[in-house]
Amino acid sequence: MTLKLRKWDTVEHLQTEEDMVLYLQACMDEAGDDAAFIAAALGDIARARGMSQLAKDTGLGRESLYKALSGEGNPSFGTILKVMHALGIKLQPQALG
């Protein structure tokens, strides 16, 4: 018997706003100081919402967004803020202690 596997794609499981926010919160909790991990999580959310629409909303190129939010890119903080704003996600500071 052959076992058929397929690659996990987080985007398939980000169906609601709540899913996306909880996913980003979990990623931020796990990331520590790994900025690429957070960028990749935003990329997952962007793909779930639609990268073409995000490109229009941010004024950034679709291919540039794919690269910046791949986890391999190195987006500026300004790009991260534009993406979060366009996705309707607010960055909210909180004391650690």
Biopython code that builds the backbone (N, CA, C, O; Angstrom):
import numpy as np
from Bio.PDB.StructureBuilder import StructureBuilder

atoms = [
    (1, "MET", "N", (0.835, -1.173, 0.000)),
    (1, "MET", "CA", (0.000, 0.000, 0.000)),
    (1, "MET", "C", (0.886, 1.244, 0.000)),
    (1, "MET", "O", (1.827, 1.339, 0.789)),
    (2, "THR", "N", (0.592, 2.181, -0.869)),
    (2, "THR", "CA", (1.350, 3.408, -0.981)),
    (2, "THR", "C", (0.645, 4.513, -0.211)),
    (2, "THR", "O", (-0.555, 4.741, -0.369)),
    (3, "LEU", "N", (1.408, 5.184, 0.614)),
    (3, "LEU", "CA", (0.882, 6.302, 1.389)),
    (3, "LEU", "C", (1.109, 7.571, 0.592)),
    (3, "LEU", "O", (2.242, 7.881, 0.222)),
    (4, "LYS", "N", (0.044, 8.302, 0.326)),
    (4, "LYS", "CA", (0.131, 9.535, -0.451)),
    (4, "LYS", "C", (0.135, 10.724, 0.503)),
    (4, "LYS", "O", (-0.788, 10.902, 1.299)),
    (5, "LEU", "N", (1.172, 11.525, 0.412)),
    (5, "LEU", "CA", (1.308, 12.704, 1.263)),
    (5, "LEU", "C", (1.276, 13.957, 0.410)),
    (5, "LEU", "O", (1.615, 13.936, -0.773)),
    (6, "ARG", "N", (0.864, 15.036, 1.028)),
    (6, "ARG", "CA", (0.955, 16.313, 0.329)),
    (6, "ARG", "C", (1.546, 17.337, 1.285)),
    (6, "ARG", "O", (1.433, 17.214, 2.505)),
    (7, "LYS", "N", (2.166, 18.329, 0.716)),
    (7, "LYS", "CA", (2.841, 19.345, 1.496)),
    (7, "LYS", "C", (1.832, 20.162, 2.302)),
    (7, "LYS", "O", (0.777, 20.541, 1.793)),
    (8, "TRP", "N", (2.166, 20.426, 3.558)),
    (8, "TRP", "CA", (1.333, 21.252, 4.430)),
    (8, "TRP", "C", (1.353, 22.691, 3.936)),
    (8, "TRP", "O", (2.418, 23.238, 3.649)),
    (9, "ASP", "N", (0.199, 23.295, 3.836)),
    (9, "ASP", "CA", (0.111, 24.705, 3.474)),
    (9, "ASP", "C", (-0.772, 25.405, 4.496)),
    (9, "ASP", "O", (-1.989, 25.219, 4.522)),
    (10, "THR", "N", (-0.143, 26.202, 5.325)),
    (10, "THR", "CA", (-0.848, 26.923, 6.385)),
    (10, "THR", "C", (-2.004, 27.746, 5.841)),
    (10, "THR", "O", (-3.038, 27.888, 6.493)),
    (11, "VAL", "N", (-1.824, 28.286, 4.648)),
    (11, "VAL", "CA", (-2.830, 29.172, 4.053)),
    (11, "VAL", "C", (-4.196, 28.497, 3.961)),
    (11, "VAL", "O", (-5.224, 29.161, 4.099)),
    (12, "GLU", "N", (-4.216, 27.207, 3.735)),
    (12, "GLU", "CA", (-5.486, 26.474, 3.640)),
    (12, "GLU", "C", (-6.276, 26.530, 4.949)),
    (12, "GLU", "O", (-7.486, 26.301, 4.956)),
    (13, "HIS", "N", (-5.598, 26.830, 6.048)),
    (13, "HIS", "CA", (-6.240, 26.815, 7.362)),
    (13, "HIS", "C", (-6.491, 28.216, 7.916)),
    (13, "HIS", "O", (-6.984, 28.365, 9.034)),
    (14, "LEU", "N", (-6.158, 29.226, 7.145)),
    (14, "LEU", "CA", (-6.398, 30.617, 7.554)),
    (14, "LEU", "C", (-7.635, 31.127, 6.825)),
    (14, "LEU", "O", (-7.533, 31.816, 5.810)),
    (15, "GLN", "N", (-8.789, 30.782, 7.351)),
    (15, "GLN", "CA", (-10.031, 31.067, 6.647)),
    (15, "GLN", "C", (-10.792, 32.267, 7.203)),
    (15, "GLN", "O", (-11.575, 32.887, 6.483)),
    (16, "THR", "N", (-10.574, 32.599, 8.468)),
    (16, "THR", "CA", (-11.295, 33.719, 9.078)),
    (16, "THR", "C", (-10.304, 34.741, 9.630)),
    (16, "THR", "O", (-9.116, 34.462, 9.786)),
    (17, "GLU", "N", (-10.822, 35.924, 9.919)),
    (17, "GLU", "CA", (-9.993, 36.963, 10.538)),
    (17, "GLU", "C", (-9.409, 36.447, 11.856)),
    (17, "GLU", "O", (-8.240, 36.678, 12.163)),
    (18, "GLU", "N", (-10.235, 35.753, 12.622)),
    (18, "GLU", "CA", (-9.781, 35.228, 13.906)),
    (18, "GLU", "C", (-8.648, 34.222, 13.714)),
    (18, "GLU", "O", (-7.670, 34.243, 14.461)),
    (19, "ASP", "N", (-8.773, 33.332, 12.710)),
    (19, "ASP", "CA", (-7.700, 32.379, 12.412)),
    (19, "ASP", "C", (-6.390, 33.116, 12.159)),
    (19, "ASP", "O", (-5.339, 32.728, 12.669)),
    (20, "MET", "N", (-6.464, 34.179, 11.371)),
    (20, "MET", "CA", (-5.268, 34.919, 10.973)),
    (20, "MET", "C", (-4.622, 35.622, 12.159)),
    (20, "MET", "O", (-3.401, 35.594, 12.311)),
    (21, "VAL", "N", (-5.433, 36.248, 12.991)),
    (21, "VAL", "CA", (-4.901, 36.952, 14.157)),
    (21, "VAL", "C", (-4.302, 35.967, 15.151)),
    (21, "VAL", "O", (-3.214, 36.203, 15.676)),
    (22, "LEU", "N", (-4.992, 34.876, 15.413)),
    (22, "LEU", "CA", (-4.465, 33.878, 16.348)),
    (22, "LEU", "C", (-3.180, 33.244, 15.821)),
    (22, "LEU", "O", (-2.261, 32.968, 16.592)),
    (23, "TYR", "N", (-3.115, 33.017, 14.532)),
    (23, "TYR", "CA", (-1.916, 32.467, 13.913)),
    (23, "TYR", "C", (-0.744, 33.438, 14.077)),
    (23, "TYR", "O", (0.353, 33.031, 14.461)),
    (24, "LEU", "N", (-0.976, 34.718, 13.787)),
    (24, "LEU", "CA", (0.095, 35.706, 13.917)),
    (24, "LEU", "C", (0.533, 35.842, 15.371)),
    (24, "LEU", "O", (1.727, 35.966, 15.645)),
    (25, "GLN", "N", (-0.415, 35.821, 16.304)),
    (25, "GLN", "CA", (-0.063, 35.903, 17.722)),
    (25, "GLN", "C", (0.810, 34.712, 18.125)),
    (25, "GLN", "O", (1.812, 34.879, 18.822)),
    (26, "ALA", "N", (0.429, 33.521, 17.688)),
    (26, "ALA", "CA", (1.211, 32.325, 18.017)),
    (26, "ALA", "C", (2.609, 32.408, 17.413)),
    (26, "ALA", "O", (3.591, 32.046, 18.062)),
    (27, "CYS", "N", (2.699, 32.880, 16.181)),
    (27, "CYS", "CA", (4.002, 33.016, 15.529)),
    (27, "CYS", "C", (4.870, 34.034, 16.250)),
    (27, "CYS", "O", (6.070, 33.820, 16.418)),
    (28, "MET", "N", (4.272, 35.138, 16.675)),
    (28, "MET", "CA", (5.039, 36.162, 17.393)),
    (28, "MET", "C", (5.513, 35.638, 18.745)),
    (28, "MET", "O", (6.610, 35.974, 19.191)),
    (29, "ASP", "N", (4.698, 34.824, 19.393)),
    (29, "ASP", "CA", (5.097, 34.223, 20.668)),
    (29, "ASP", "C", (6.280, 33.275, 20.471)),
    (29, "ASP", "O", (7.166, 33.211, 21.322)),
    (30, "GLU", "N", (6.303, 32.550, 19.377)),
    (30, "GLU", "CA", (7.337, 31.555, 19.109)),
    (30, "GLU", "C", (8.598, 32.137, 18.488)),
    (30, "GLU", "O", (9.676, 31.558, 18.622)),
    (31, "ALA", "N", (8.477, 33.266, 17.815)),
    (31, "ALA", "CA", (9.568, 33.781, 16.986)),
    (31, "ALA", "C", (10.789, 34.260, 17.761)),
    (31, "ALA", "O", (11.906, 34.208, 17.249)),
    (32, "GLY", "N", (10.588, 34.721, 18.982)),
    (32, "GLY", "CA", (11.711, 35.328, 19.679)),
    (32, "GLY", "C", (12.151, 36.559, 18.904)),
    (32, "GLY", "O", (11.357, 37.474, 18.686)),
    (33, "ASP", "N", (13.417, 36.587, 18.486)),
    (33, "ASP", "CA", (13.896, 37.730, 17.700)),
    (33, "ASP", "C", (14.111, 37.365, 16.233)),
    (33, "ASP", "O", (14.902, 38.001, 15.537)),
    (34, "ASP", "N", (13.409, 36.347, 15.775)),
    (34, "ASP", "CA", (13.509, 35.895, 14.380)),
    (34, "ASP", "C", (12.524, 36.674, 13.503)),
    (34, "ASP", "O", (11.376, 36.268, 13.322)),
    (35, "ALA", "N", (12.991, 37.786, 12.971)),
    (35, "ALA", "CA", (12.140, 38.653, 12.154)),
    (35, "ALA", "C", (11.657, 37.949, 10.890)),
    (35, "ALA", "O", (10.547, 38.208, 10.427)),
    (36, "ALA", "N", (12.473, 37.067, 10.329)),
    (36, "ALA", "CA", (12.091, 36.349, 9.104)),
    (36, "ALA", "C", (10.885, 35.449, 9.365)),
    (36, "ALA", "O", (10.051, 35.259, 8.480)),
    (37, "PHE", "N", (10.790, 34.899, 10.560)),
    (37, "PHE", "CA", (9.663, 34.038, 10.923)),
    (37, "PHE", "C", (8.357, 34.850, 10.913)),
    (37, "PHE", "O", (7.327, 34.383, 10.427)),
    (38, "ILE", "N", (8.422, 36.069, 11.459)),
    (38, "ILE", "CA", (7.250, 36.950, 11.477)),
    (38, "ILE", "C", (6.893, 37.375, 10.059)),
    (38, "ILE", "O", (5.718, 37.391, 9.692)),
    (39, "ALA", "N", (7.895, 37.716, 9.262)),
    (39, "ALA", "CA", (7.642, 38.100, 7.867)),
    (39, "ALA", "C", (6.977, 36.957, 7.117)),
    (39, "ALA", "O", (6.048, 37.182, 6.341)),
    (40, "ALA", "N", (7.441, 35.734, 7.337)),
    (40, "ALA", "CA", (6.844, 34.577, 6.670)),
    (40, "ALA", "C", (5.401, 34.364, 7.127)),
    (40, "ALA", "O", (4.545, 34.004, 6.319)),
    (41, "ALA", "N", (5.127, 34.582, 8.410)),
    (41, "ALA", "CA", (3.757, 34.454, 8.921)),
    (41, "ALA", "C", (2.853, 35.497, 8.261)),
    (41, "ALA", "O", (1.722, 35.189, 7.884)),
    (42, "LEU", "N", (3.343, 36.716, 8.122)),
    (42, "LEU", "CA", (2.568, 37.749, 7.413)),
    (42, "LEU", "C", (2.371, 37.362, 5.958)),
    (42, "LEU", "O", (1.326, 37.642, 5.371)),
    (43, "GLY", "N", (3.372, 36.719, 5.378)),
    (43, "GLY", "CA", (3.246, 36.224, 4.009)),
    (43, "GLY", "C", (2.155, 35.186, 3.878)),
    (43, "GLY", "O", (1.406, 35.190, 2.901)),
    (44, "ASP", "N", (2.055, 34.288, 4.861)),
    (44, "ASP", "CA", (0.984, 33.286, 4.855)),
    (44, "ASP", "C", (-0.383, 33.967, 4.897)),
    (44, "ASP", "O", (-1.292, 33.603, 4.152)),
    (45, "ILE", "N", (-0.514, 34.953, 5.771)),
    (45, "ILE", "CA", (-1.784, 35.671, 5.895)),
    (45, "ILE", "C", (-2.081, 36.436, 4.603)),
    (45, "ILE", "O", (-3.223, 36.470, 4.145)),
    (46, "ALA", "N", (-1.059, 37.040, 4.028)),
    (46, "ALA", "CA", (-1.239, 37.780, 2.772)),
    (46, "ALA", "C", (-1.693, 36.846, 1.648)),
    (46, "ALA", "O", (-2.573, 37.203, 0.864)),
    (47, "ARG", "N", (-1.100, 35.659, 1.567)),
    (47, "ARG", "CA", (-1.521, 34.702, 0.537)),
    (47, "ARG", "C", (-2.956, 34.244, 0.774)),
    (47, "ARG", "O", (-3.708, 34.032, -0.177)),
    (48, "ALA", "N", (-3.337, 34.092, 2.045)),
    (48, "ALA", "CA", (-4.706, 33.673, 2.363)),
    (48, "ALA", "C", (-5.707, 34.753, 1.949)),
    (48, "ALA", "O", (-6.818, 34.438, 1.522)),
    (49, "ARG", "N", (-5.324, 36.004, 2.071)),
    (49, "ARG", "CA", (-6.204, 37.116, 1.726)),
    (49, "ARG", "C", (-6.179, 37.441, 0.241)),
    (49, "ARG", "O", (-7.176, 37.887, -0.327)),
    (50, "GLY", "N", (-5.029, 37.211, -0.382)),
    (50, "GLY", "CA", (-4.867, 37.544, -1.796)),
    (50, "GLY", "C", (-3.733, 38.537, -1.994)),
    (50, "GLY", "O", (-3.859, 39.714, -1.656)),
    (51, "MET", "N", (-2.638, 38.061, -2.537)),
    (51, "MET", "CA", (-1.443, 38.892, -2.682)),
    (51, "MET", "C", (-1.660, 40.041, -3.672)),
    (51, "MET", "O", (-1.104, 41.124, -3.488)),
    (52, "SER", "N", (-2.450, 39.819, -4.707)),
    (52, "SER", "CA", (-2.689, 40.891, -5.687)),
    (52, "SER", "C", (-3.396, 42.071, -5.041)),
    (52, "SER", "O", (-3.031, 43.222, -5.281)),
    (53, "GLN", "N", (-4.402, 41.795, -4.226)),
    (53, "GLN", "CA", (-5.115, 42.873, -3.539)),
    (53, "GLN", "C", (-4.195, 43.580, -2.552)),
    (53, "GLN", "O", (-4.249, 44.802, -2.422)),
    (54, "LEU", "N", (-3.359, 42.830, -1.864)),
    (54, "LEU", "CA", (-2.418, 43.427, -0.921)),
    (54, "LEU", "C", (-1.451, 44.353, -1.656)),
    (54, "LEU", "O", (-1.123, 45.430, -1.158)),
    (55, "ALA", "N", (-0.999, 43.943, -2.825)),
    (55, "ALA", "CA", (-0.104, 44.785, -3.626)),
    (55, "ALA", "C", (-0.784, 46.111, -3.962)),
    (55, "ALA", "O", (-0.169, 47.173, -3.868)),
    (56, "LYS", "N", (-2.051, 46.041, -4.352)),
    (56, "LYS", "CA", (-2.801, 47.275, -4.654)),
    (56, "LYS", "C", (-2.944, 48.145, -3.411)),
    (56, "LYS", "O", (-2.749, 49.359, -3.470)),
    (57, "ASP", "N", (-3.283, 47.523, -2.293)),
    (57, "ASP", "CA", (-3.530, 48.268, -1.059)),
    (57, "ASP", "C", (-2.269, 48.911, -0.491)),
    (57, "ASP", "O", (-2.343, 49.969, 0.134)),
    (58, "THR", "N", (-1.117, 48.287, -0.701)),
    (58, "THR", "CA", (0.135, 48.813, -0.150)),
    (58, "THR", "C", (0.892, 49.683, -1.141)),
    (58, "THR", "O", (1.748, 50.474, -0.745)),
    (59, "GLY", "N", (0.585, 49.544, -2.422)),
    (59, "GLY", "CA", (1.345, 50.257, -3.443)),
    (59, "GLY", "C", (2.679, 49.603, -3.742)),
    (59, "GLY", "O", (3.531, 50.196, -4.404)),
    (60, "LEU", "N", (2.867, 48.384, -3.260)),
    (60, "LEU", "CA", (4.101, 47.637, -3.498)),
    (60, "LEU", "C", (3.854, 46.579, -4.561)),
    (60, "LEU", "O", (2.720, 46.134, -4.738)),
    (61, "GLY", "N", (4.887, 46.175, -5.262)),
    (61, "GLY", "CA", (4.752, 45.161, -6.300)),
    (61, "GLY", "C", (4.462, 43.784, -5.722)),
    (61, "GLY", "O", (4.983, 43.425, -4.666)),
    (62, "ARG", "N", (3.637, 43.023, -6.409)),
    (62, "ARG", "CA", (3.253, 41.692, -5.950)),
    (62, "ARG", "C", (4.482, 40.794, -5.777)),
    (62, "ARG", "O", (4.619, 40.116, -4.759)),
    (63, "GLU", "N", (5.364, 40.792, -6.762)),
    (63, "GLU", "CA", (6.567, 39.960, -6.679)),
    (63, "GLU", "C", (7.472, 40.408, -5.533)),
    (63, "GLU", "O", (8.082, 39.582, -4.855)),
    (64, "SER", "N", (7.552, 41.711, -5.323)),
    (64, "SER", "CA", (8.350, 42.241, -4.212)),
    (64, "SER", "C", (7.778, 41.775, -2.878)),
    (64, "SER", "O", (8.522, 41.439, -1.957)),
    (65, "LEU", "N", (6.451, 41.756, -2.782)),
    (65, "LEU", "CA", (5.804, 41.287, -1.555)),
    (65, "LEU", "C", (6.066, 39.801, -1.331)),
    (65, "LEU", "O", (6.372, 39.383, -0.215)),
    (66, "TYR", "N", (5.945, 39.006, -2.392)),
    (66, "TYR", "CA", (6.228, 37.575, -2.251)),
    (66, "TYR", "C", (7.641, 37.370, -1.714)),
    (66, "TYR", "O", (7.855, 36.559, -0.814)),
    (67, "LYS", "N", (8.601, 38.103, -2.266)),
    (67, "LYS", "CA", (9.986, 37.951, -1.836)),
    (67, "LYS", "C", (10.175, 38.438, -0.399)),
    (67, "LYS", "O", (10.778, 37.747, 0.421)),
    (68, "ALA", "N", (9.662, 39.622, -0.103)),
    (68, "ALA", "CA", (9.839, 40.209, 1.226)),
    (68, "ALA", "C", (9.195, 39.366, 2.317)),
    (68, "ALA", "O", (9.720, 39.278, 3.427)),
    (69, "LEU", "N", (8.051, 38.743, 2.005)),
    (69, "LEU", "CA", (7.292, 37.996, 3.017)),
    (69, "LEU", "C", (7.506, 36.493, 2.919)),
    (69, "LEU", "O", (6.702, 35.717, 3.435)),
    (70, "SER", "N", (8.566, 36.081, 2.271)),
    (70, "SER", "CA", (8.831, 34.652, 2.089)),
    (70, "SER", "C", (9.537, 34.028, 3.286)),
    (70, "SER", "O", (9.567, 32.805, 3.418)),
    (71, "GLY", "N", (10.096, 34.845, 4.145)),
    (71, "GLY", "CA", (10.926, 34.315, 5.213)),
    (71, "GLY", "C", (12.385, 34.325, 4.799)),
    (71, "GLY", "O", (13.271, 34.188, 5.641)),
    (72, "GLU", "N", (12.640, 34.486, 3.515)),
    (72, "GLU", "CA", (14.000, 34.560, 2.973)),
    (72, "GLU", "C", (14.370, 36.007, 2.676)),
    (72, "GLU", "O", (15.549, 36.346, 2.573)),
    (73, "GLY", "N", (13.355, 36.860, 2.540)),
    (73, "GLY", "CA", (13.593, 38.271, 2.256)),
    (73, "GLY", "C", (13.964, 39.012, 3.525)),
    (73, "GLY", "O", (14.006, 38.433, 4.611)),
    (74, "ASN", "N", (14.228, 40.282, 3.377)),
    (74, "ASN", "CA", (14.570, 41.119, 4.521)),
    (74, "ASN", "C", (13.806, 42.434, 4.393)),
    (74, "ASN", "O", (14.392, 43.468, 4.073)),
    (75, "PRO", "N", (12.482, 42.391, 4.648)),
    (75, "PRO", "CA", (11.677, 43.601, 4.449)),
    (75, "PRO", "C", (12.013, 44.675, 5.469)),
    (75, "PRO", "O", (12.398, 44.384, 6.602)),
    (76, "SER", "N", (11.861, 45.917, 5.046)),
    (76, "SER", "CA", (12.057, 47.024, 5.981)),
    (76, "SER", "C", (10.880, 47.036, 6.958)),
    (76, "SER", "O", (9.829, 46.447, 6.705)),
    (77, "PHE", "N", (11.089, 47.721, 8.074)),
    (77, "PHE", "CA", (10.007, 47.839, 9.048)),
    (77, "PHE", "C", (8.844, 48.611, 8.438)),
    (77, "PHE", "O", (7.682, 48.352, 8.753)),
    (78, "GLY", "N", (9.163, 49.556, 7.568)),
    (78, "GLY", "CA", (8.112, 50.306, 6.870)),
    (78, "GLY", "C", (7.241, 49.396, 6.031)),
    (78, "GLY", "O", (6.022, 49.563, 5.994)),
    (79, "THR", "N", (7.852, 48.431, 5.355)),
    (79, "THR", "CA", (7.089, 47.470, 4.552)),
    (79, "THR", "C", (6.197, 46.628, 5.448)),
    (79, "THR", "O", (5.031, 46.394, 5.130)),
    (80, "ILE", "N", (6.744, 46.173, 6.564)),
    (80, "ILE", "CA", (5.947, 45.371, 7.514)),
    (80, "ILE", "C", (4.744, 46.173, 7.996)),
    (80, "ILE", "O", (3.634, 45.645, 8.057)),
    (81, "LEU", "N", (4.953, 47.435, 8.336)),
    (81, "LEU", "CA", (3.848, 48.265, 8.807)),
    (81, "LEU", "C", (2.801, 48.474, 7.724)),
    (81, "LEU", "O", (1.605, 48.422, 8.010)),
    (82, "LYS", "N", (3.227, 48.710, 6.483)),
    (82, "LYS", "CA", (2.281, 48.867, 5.374)),
    (82, "LYS", "C", (1.454, 47.601, 5.185)),
    (82, "LYS", "O", (0.240, 47.664, 4.994)),
    (83, "VAL", "N", (2.119, 46.458, 5.238)),
    (83, "VAL", "CA", (1.439, 45.173, 5.056)),
    (83, "VAL", "C", (0.437, 44.951, 6.182)),
    (83, "VAL", "O", (-0.711, 44.579, 5.936)),
    (84, "MET", "N", (0.872, 45.179, 7.413)),
    (84, "MET", "CA", (-0.037, 44.976, 8.544)),
    (84, "MET", "C", (-1.241, 45.901, 8.447)),
    (84, "MET", "O", (-2.371, 45.482, 8.695)),
    (85, "HIS", "N", (-1.003, 47.142, 8.090)),
    (85, "HIS", "CA", (-2.112, 48.096, 7.946)),
    (85, "HIS", "C", (-3.087, 47.634, 6.859)),
    (85, "HIS", "O", (-4.301, 47.642, 7.059)),
    (86, "ALA", "N", (-2.545, 47.234, 5.718)),
    (86, "ALA", "CA", (-3.394, 46.777, 4.609)),
    (86, "ALA", "C", (-4.166, 45.515, 4.967)),
    (86, "ALA", "O", (-5.274, 45.303, 4.475)),
    (87, "LEU", "N", (-3.586, 44.676, 5.822)),
    (87, "LEU", "CA", (-4.266, 43.450, 6.256)),
    (87, "LEU", "C", (-5.244, 43.715, 7.398)),
    (87, "LEU", "O", (-5.984, 42.819, 7.805)),
    (88, "GLY", "N", (-5.246, 44.942, 7.913)),
    (88, "GLY", "CA", (-6.148, 45.274, 9.013)),
    (88, "GLY", "C", (-5.669, 44.736, 10.347)),
    (88, "GLY", "O", (-6.472, 44.445, 11.233)),
    (89, "ILE", "N", (-4.345, 44.604, 10.489)),
    (89, "ILE", "CA", (-3.751, 44.082, 11.717)),
    (89, "ILE", "C", (-2.996, 45.213, 12.394)),
    (89, "ILE", "O", (-2.193, 45.902, 11.765)),
    (90, "LYS", "N", (-3.259, 45.398, 13.682)),
    (90, "LYS", "CA", (-2.622, 46.473, 14.440)),
    (90, "LYS", "C", (-1.482, 45.889, 15.282)),
    (90, "LYS", "O", (-1.636, 44.857, 15.935)),
    (91, "LEU", "N", (-0.348, 46.570, 15.248)),
    (91, "LEU", "CA", (0.784, 46.214, 16.098)),
    (91, "LEU", "C", (0.534, 46.889, 17.444)),
    (91, "LEU", "O", (0.423, 48.113, 17.519)),
    (92, "GLN", "N", (0.447, 46.099, 18.490)),
    (92, "GLN", "CA", (0.089, 46.639, 19.784)),
    (92, "GLN", "C", (1.145, 46.271, 20.823)),
    (92, "GLN", "O", (1.293, 45.095, 21.155)),
    (93, "PRO", "N", (1.888, 47.262, 21.344)),
    (93, "PRO", "CA", (2.923, 46.978, 22.338)),
    (93, "PRO", "C", (2.316, 46.489, 23.649)),
    (93, "PRO", "O", (1.211, 46.872, 24.033)),
    (94, "GLN", "N", (3.073, 45.636, 24.315)),
    (94, "GLN", "CA", (2.637, 45.094, 25.587)),
    (94, "GLN", "C", (3.877, 44.829, 26.431)),
    (94, "GLN", "O", (4.869, 44.308, 25.921)),
    (95, "ALA", "N", (3.836, 45.177, 27.709)),
    (95, "ALA", "CA", (4.963, 44.936, 28.600)),
    (95, "ALA", "C", (5.159, 43.435, 28.787)),
    (95, "ALA", "O", (4.185, 42.687, 28.874)),
    (96, "LEU", "N", (6.402, 42.994, 28.849)),
    (96, "LEU", "CA", (6.692, 41.565, 28.989)),
    (96, "LEU", "C", (6.431, 41.077, 30.398)),
    (96, "LEU", "O", (6.041, 39.924, 30.580)),
    (97, "GLY", "N", (6.630, 41.898, 31.379)),
    (97, "GLY", "CA", (6.529, 41.450, 32.762)),
    (97, "GLY", "C", (5.181, 41.585, 33.283)),
    (97, "GLY", "O", (4.931, 41.249, 34.441)),
]
sb = StructureBuilder()
sb.init_structure("model")
sb.init_model(0)
sb.init_chain("A")
sb.init_seg("    ")
for serial, (resi, resn, name, xyz) in enumerate(atoms, 1):
    if name == "N":
        sb.init_residue(resn, " ", resi, " ")
    sb.init_atom(name, np.array(xyz, "f"), 0.0, 1.0, " ", f" {name:<3s}", serial, name[0])
structure = sb.get_structure()
